[in-house]
Amino acid sequence: MPAEFIWKNGEFVKWEDATVHVTAHALHYGSSVFEGVRAYATPQGPAVFRLEPHTRRLLNSAKIARMEVPYTVEQLNEAILETVRKNGHDSCYVRPLAFRGVNRLGVEGRQNPTDVVIITMEWGRYLGAEAIEQGVDVQVSSWRRIAPDTFSSLAKIGGQYVNSQFITMEAHDNGFNEGIALDYAGNVSEGAGENIFVILDGVVYTPGVGSSILMGITRDTVLTLLKDQGYEVRFETLSRDMLYIADEIFFTGTAAEVTPVRSVDRIKVGSGSRGPITKAVQDEFFALTSGEKDDRYGWLTPVREALKA
């Protein structure tokens, strides 16, 4: 559901007026960087979850892409908070996007200006409302994740998400909710838009940076929660067959939040339902983001307080 206003290059414009010319460099070559951020409803009003790590990663993605962004972290933080407030959201999904705009075409795009927009919208459970409890059915994709000398897995660059589109479309065409990609060496990498955690015999495993993963902010959040809950976490190179013998598997991501996987390639994961470690992580995650528990990590930025609204 669209919001009324979009922040564009420092000004608010109506949703329907936030247009881009057909000669924009990003439209032709995928030269954009973006983030996905959530604002959650709390007793104190809407609060943006892990705001600064997201804006910092946006600027890091732009740095990797050799894209000059004319705003600081602080300016972007303020603009995100103001956009959430102006659109009157109790909770929402936030999409900051920086892209190369209009000057001239050609693969070398650094002569083109960088436009920046912030979009907010109502968006529920990414993988379905029931997925949080019931889990999702996934397949191992025939599409591999990028090799380290082809693209940058640490950057959220728009053009790279064609790979994610292939993974998701293939999964949907085959009757699955989502796909899991292997890395360039044939080991487990991540979902089309999610990091992955695999649990076997009470130990939590997750692929490391060398497996072509995005350094997810929800992934980092969950790693903190797992540590504080006393679980052993190992950063490993995971073979595909590890997925078939796992007791539990779950995805993490801003859109997916913490979503259990109930089957891989039609092989049931554990009992075929959400496992106890997954549930423990979910319970803590949603208690913190909803304001039910004290924000002991300082992860929530209240919109009203920050803007003195």
N, C-alpha and C positions, 0 to 999 in steps of 0.2 A: 504494500500500500504506500503510494508516494506521499512525501511530506509537502508542505506548501512552499518552502524555500530551500534553495541550494546556495551554499557559499562558493563564490567563484572569483578568484583573484582579488580577494579582499573585500568583496561586496556581496550582499544578498540579492539574488534574483529569483523570480518565480520559477517553479519547477519546469513549466513549459517553455520558459525563455532561456534555459541553460543549455544552449545549443553549441555545436562545434561544426566548423566548416568542413566540407568533404575533402579538402586538400590538407587537412591536419596530418602531420607526419605520423602520429600515433595510429591513425586509422589505416595507413598503408603499411606500416612496418612494425607495429606492436610496441612502439617506443613509449611505454608508460610504466609507472610503478604505483603500487597501491597498497592499502592496508584494509583489514577487516577488524572492526572494533565493536564491542557491545556496550551499551548502557543498560543497566539493570534497574528495575524498580526496587527501592528500599523504603523503609519507614521514614527516612529523611528526604525522600524524593529521588529522582533519577541520579544515578552515579555511573560514571564511565569506568570500565574495568581496565586496569593496567594501561592507562592513557599514555604515559611518557615512553614506555618501552615500544609501543606501537609507532609513535611519531619518530622516535629515534631510528627504528628499523626502516621506516619510510625513507628517511634521509640517507641511511646507509645503502639502501637499494638504489637510490638516485646516484649516490657516489660511485657505486659499482658500474652503473649504466652511463657514467660520465654525463649526467644530467644536472644542470644547475637549478636548484630550487630557491626562489627568492624569499624564503621564509625560514625563520629559526624554529627550533623545537618549541620554544615558549609561545611563539606566535601561532603555531599550528595547534598547540594544546588549547589556547584561548579560543581559537576559531571553532574547534570541535565542540567545546563546551557551549559556546554561544549558539551554534547551529542546533544543538539538541534543545537548548532552552527556547530558542525562537520558534521552533516547530512544535513546542508544547508536548514533547514525548514524555511518557512515564518510563518507557523502556524502548530501545530501538537498536537497529544495526547501523553502524556508521562506516561509510566508505570514503576515506581520503584518497585522492587520485591526483598524481602529477603526470603530465604528458607533454610531449613535444607538439607544439601547435603549428601555426601556419607561417611559412616563409617560402620554402621551395621544396620540391620533392628530390629524392635521391637517398641512398642508404645512409650516407653520412648526414646525421641530423642535428649536429651541434650548433648549426647556424640558426636553428629554429627556436623561438621562445618557448619557455616552459609555462604551461598553464596549470593551475592548481584548483581543484574543486573539493568540496566536502558535501557528501550526500548522506542523508539520514532516511531510514525507512522502517516500517514495521516488518519484522521478519521473525517467525517462530522457529521451531525446531528444524534445522536444515535437512536432516535425514528422516523427518517425519515425527509427529507428536508422540507416537507410541514407541519410537526407537530408543528413547532414554531408558525404558524399563525392559522392553522386549528384545532389543538388539536389532541388528541388521544382517542381511545375507550379502556376502561379498564374493567376488571372484578374484583370482590372481590374473592380472591383465596380461595380454600379449604385448602390450606397449611397455617399454623400459623407461626408467627415469634417465635423465640426462647424465652424460659422463662429465667429469670435472673439467675437461678441456674442450667442452662444447658450449655449455652455458654455465651460469652461476646459480647453484641451488640455494645459496644464502640470500638471494635477492628475489623479491616479489615483483618480477617484471612481467608486464601484460603479455607480451609475445610468447613467453615461455609457457603460458597456461593453455596454449593449443595442445600441448602434451597431456595436460589434465583433462581437457575436453575429450580427447581420444579415449582416455581411460574410462571416464564416466559414461560416455555414449556407448562404448562397447559393453560395459556392465549392464546398462539399462536395456540394450538390445537383447542381451542374453538372460534377462529376467532377474538381475541382481540389483540391490540398492546402490552399491558402490564397488569400485575396483581397488585392488592393492597393486602397486607397481613394484617390480623388482628393479634393482639398480643396474648399472652398466656391467657388473660382474655376475649378475644373476642372483643376488641376495636381496632380502626384503628391504625395501626403502620406506615407502609411506603410501597413504591413500592418495586419491586424486587431489584432495584438498585438506588432508588430515595427517597428523603424525600417528604412529601406531605403538601400542604397548602390548607385550605378549607375556603371559604369566604361566609359569610351569613350576610345580612343586613349591609354591609359595614365594618364588623369586620372580621379580619383575624385570623383563628384558626390553630394551628399546634400541633401535639402530642409532649409531653415532653419526657425526657430521660426514664421515667418509663414505656413507651410503647414499649420498646425493639427497639428503633431506633438507627441508627448510627448518631453521631453528625456530620452532613454533613458540609463541608466547604462552599459549595454553599448555603446551608441552612442558615449558619451564615451570609454570604454575603447578602442574601435577607432580613434577619431580620434587618440588618443595613439599607438597602435601604428603607424598609417599615417604619422604625422609622423616618428616615430623611424626608420621604414624608408625614409624619403626620398620618399614618394609625394606628389604634388600633390593637395590636396583643395580643392574649390570648393563653397561653400554657394550653391545656385542654386534658382530656381524651375524645376522640371522639367516639361516637357510630357509628355503620355501617350506620344507617339510616340518619345520618347527611350528608353523601355523596349524598343521593338521593334528599335532599331539598336544597343543596348548590346553591348559585348564580354563583360561580366560584370555580374551583379547578385547582391547577397546581402542577406539579412535579418540584423538583430541584435536581441537581447533576452535577458533573463535565462533565459526558457524556451527560446527558439530558439537561444541562444548565437550562433554565426556559421554561418548556413545558406545555401548557394548556391541561386539560382533558375535552373532550367534552361530554363523556357519561360514566356512570358507570353501569355495568350490563344491558346495553341497555336502561338505563333511561337517558334522556338528562339532562346535567348539565346546568342550567340557560337557556339561549337562544340557547344553542347548539353551540355557537361560543366563541372565546376568549373574556373574559370580560375586563372591563376598568381597574381594579386594576392589573390584570395579565399583560395587555399591558403596563401599567405604569412601572411596575417592569422590564419587558423585555426591554423596551426602555432605561431605565437607565443602566441596566446591560450590554447591548450590546454597548451602547455609551461609557461606561467606559472601557470595555475589548478591544474595537477597537481603543482606543485612540482618539475617536471623542471628548470626554470630558476629562477634566483634571483629572489626577489620584489623586484625593484629599484624598483618603484613603491610598495611598501607596501600592496598591495591585499588581501592575505590576512590575516585575523585568526585565528590558531590557537585552536581551542576549548580544548584542554587547557592550554596555556600561560596563556591569558587567565583561566581559572577555577582555575588552580593545582590541577588535578585529579590 
